[in-house]
Amino acid sequence: MKTILITGATDGIGQLATQKLAVLGYRILAHGRDQQKLESLTETTVGQIEPWLADLANLSDVRGMCRQILQQHECLYAVVNNAGVLKAPVTQTLTNRDIRFEVNTIAPYLITRKLLPIIDTQGVILNVSSAAQAPVDLDALEQFRAMGDMEAYAQSKLAMTAWSRYVANELTNGPSVISVNPGSLLATKMVKEGFGIEGKDLNIGADILVRLVTDPSDSKRTGEYFDNDAGDFGSPHSAVVDDAFGRRLIASLDSIIHQIGSE
Ligand SMILES: NC(=O)c1ccc[n+]([C@@H]2O[C@H](COP(=O)([O-])OP(=O)(O)OC[C@H]3O[C@@H](n4cnc5c(N)ncnc54)[C@H](OP(=O)(O)O)[C@@H]3O)[C@@H](O)[C@H]2O)c1
């Protein structure tokens, strides 16, 4: 049985993708930040669900979860970095960074780096990005600076898309690394809170996550970006393919994750 870690499995696109993949026979390591929501997911989902609790806005917590996964699992077929945040009551983390960068960019990078030794070389790391992408202020990624919600979100998603491409290029004999815009304005609480609208069918987002993980012709397209608004692989924002920016971004991310021990 293949095992897949899905972050943000307790709501929205991640929850529906979890249910679909569990029905297909995958064992799901379902990550959430809320114990009650994780218990409810485990009780109501048909299939093998293993709950994993961590606040992705707290990198020490993320590191702890990864350590335990490494102790308890020898192989993951896929990691789906799906959890994300647009609006939050408090946007500054305890470590003085913007929560959008922490949850949407840095935590999934940390998870990927930590779990890489056990991710199947034939497997896939799927990073859930967005059509909302904007050039990244690396100073703001490293240290909190007050920003509008959409600006911080779009920068965090461009950064995630850029590190996906960079890590894909680095892994010559490793799993695929793919980023995906799951579709814009889908019916999740992020969209209801952010835009005050009901949104489009959630299956649009969940189905593309399932397809990119399970269909070999798609899951091998490492380094690429799937734009589900267009229904195909396509071009991310031009800054994503700027190699000089990619190197600076990776240096920033590596420096942040190396500091975690002392935070
Ligand atoms: N909906 C769209 O139209 C759309 C479009 C483009 C991209 N996306 C992306 O799709 C992904 C899923 O979002 P969604 O639309 O399904 O939104 P959602 O329903 O709000 O789900 C977001 C998930 O992320 C989790 N999460 C948020 N902050 C977290 C934290 N600090 N620690 C741990 N988990 C945290 C949430 O946990 P809780 O369950 O505890 O809240 C939830 O499970 C996100 O990356 C989002 O940016 C969505």
The ligand as an ORCA input file, in Angstrom:
! r2SCAN-3c Opt
* xyz 0 1
  N      -9.870     27.580     -2.841
  C      -9.262     28.113     -3.897
  O      -9.917     28.656     -4.806
  C      -7.766     28.051     -4.037
  C      -7.190     28.629     -5.175
  C      -5.807     28.566     -5.335
  C      -5.042     27.925     -4.378
  N      -5.617     27.383     -3.269
  C      -4.761     26.714     -2.289
  O      -5.303     25.452     -1.976
  C      -4.828     25.035     -0.695
  C      -5.989     24.565      0.135
  O      -6.795     25.694      0.465
  P      -8.379     25.650      0.576
  O      -8.914     26.549     -0.461
  O      -8.830     24.246      0.639
  O      -8.578     26.414      1.956
  P      -9.071     25.943      3.387
  O     -10.363     25.221      3.299
  O      -8.961     27.145      4.242
  O      -7.972     24.859      3.810
  C      -6.696     25.238      4.198
  C      -6.074     24.111      4.994
  O      -4.801     24.554      5.481
  C      -4.762     24.364      6.889
  N      -3.946     25.360      7.568
  C      -4.061     26.706      7.503
  N      -3.178     27.281      8.334
  C      -2.501     26.276      8.946
  C      -1.481     26.233      9.937
  N      -0.997     27.315     10.513
  N      -1.028     25.016     10.328
  C      -1.536     23.888      9.795
  N      -2.504     23.872      8.871
  C      -2.986     25.056      8.457
  C      -6.212     24.489      7.332
  O      -6.390     23.908      8.615
  P      -7.825     24.007      9.370
  O      -8.647     22.909      8.794
  O      -7.479     23.791     10.800
  O      -8.385     25.352      9.087
  C      -6.919     23.744      6.222
  O      -6.899     22.364      6.435
  C      -4.107     26.258     -0.105
  O      -2.721     26.113     -0.251
  C      -4.627     27.399     -0.950
  O      -3.735     28.476     -0.970
  C      -6.969     27.435     -3.076
*
